[in-house]
Amino acid sequence: MLGRSERDSGTHVRHAVEAAGWARDDDGSERQSELLDLGTTGATLATAARIEGLRAVLHLGHPLQPSDDLEQALLAADPTLVVTDAVAVVPSWAWVGRSPEASGEVVVDEAGMRDCRHALRATGASPRLVSSRTTVAERVELAGPNGSLVLERERIPAGHVELAGSARLVDGDPVWYGLVESRAEATIADGGAQVWVAFGPRDDHRGSLQQTLGVVADVGIDLDHLRSHPSSGGPHVFFASFGCPGRDVLERLTAGLRSRGVAHRVLAVLPGRAFVPSPPAFAPRWSDAVGGAR
């Protein structure tokens, strides 16, 4: 069985399932697998941990740079849960109205806003956020005669046409989804994997992070992503993502953390070493050598 969060587009999740073959049997035959709406991300993870054979498909952010929300949700969920695979899908968002001159509010759900917010803001649109469970008919009513909708192309209602700027909604990068399963152990197959690890130094003192990162460096790991977040348990929690060439390297890392009393947990082991395209880059502006701003 497969489930998804109500925050995600059912259409795009189905595309991810088909592209990755997550509904296929071991012999390669396609299973008829109902895609269950399991509620919030937290509820989705709790249900996947509780029901044997149920796997969840969730939006990742990017394999090299995970979504902040997903990192925290995974660490707060059952320790057996791990992301075991990832796939990118081309989004199918469209911007439509009753007429090409539609200029009122743009009715859009959370998944559409997450994926299209930059393009919508560039047009000066005024979004009206609705629940993903809002039906197309209800969205049409909310938009009224002059408003517009952002929704998956497969769900465009009869009598609506695409607006100028619709193509910009799919001009960006693909959307990444991951498969979350309950596993006794997260292992790395031949060819390496992208690994997400969360860790919390035993003592939150000056230099504690440096000591922990020393463990990472000692096993030859180069981090792609590092983020900190306050923890209700005391010290900060750190989230990291890195390419790992093999199981022995990950075992040496976790053994090193364990020997130093550093709490840790593997959140994802995603097969492969190339995840194209990479996360969007930006051009930083640094201070110059004498301290002045450039």
C-alpha positions, 0 to 999 in steps of 0.5 A: 500500500502507498500513502501520501500527505494531504499537503502534496499533489495527488497527481504529482505523487502518482507520477512519481510512483509510476516513474520510480516503479514503486507500485511494481512487484519484484517480477516487474509487474504493475500492482494496482495500488490505491494512493491513500490520503493520510492527512498531515505529514506527521499523521502520514509518517505515524500511519506508515510506521504503524501499518505493516506494508504501508509506504509513504510518498512525500515531497523531499525538497532535494536529495542533496538539500532536504526540506526543513519540514521533512527533516524535522518531521522524520526526526520526530517520527518513529525511529524505524522510518527512513527515506529509501528512494527518490525520483524527480517529476516534471510538474504539470501545473497550469494557470487557468481562468474562465477567460484570457482576461481573468485578473482576480484572485488566484485560487491555489492549494498548498502544493501549488503554492510551494511549487509555483510561488516564485512564478506567481509573485513575479506576475504580481498575482494575488494568491488565495490559499485553499486546502488540497482537499478543496474540490475543483468545483469549490475552487471554481466557485471561490474564484468567481467569474474574474478569478483564476486557478492554479491546478494540475493540467489533468484537472483543468475544468471544462470552459477554462483556458490557460492564461498568459504566464501559465507556461512559467509555472513549469519552467523551473526545476523538477519536483522531487519525491521520496519513498518512506518505509519502516526498515530495521536497518538502512543499508547502502547498496553498490554504487553509493547513496545520498545519506541524511543524518541528524545528530545532537552533540552530547554537550552544547558548548563552544567547540562541540559542533567542531568536535562532531564535524571532526568525526565526519571529516575523519571518515572522508565525508564532505557535507552537501548540507548542514542545518541546525535547529533548537532542540527541546531536549537541550543542545541543538539538533543538526541535520546533514546530507552527504554522498556516501560511497559505501556501507563501511563509510556510514558504519564508521561514521555512526560508530565514531558518533556513538563512541563520543556519545553523540545522539544520531539517526539516519533519516534517508539512504537514497541510492545513487550519487548523481541527482540532477539538476542540483539544488538552485544556486545563487550568487552571494555578495561577500565583504571585501578583504578590508571589511567593506561591502561589495 
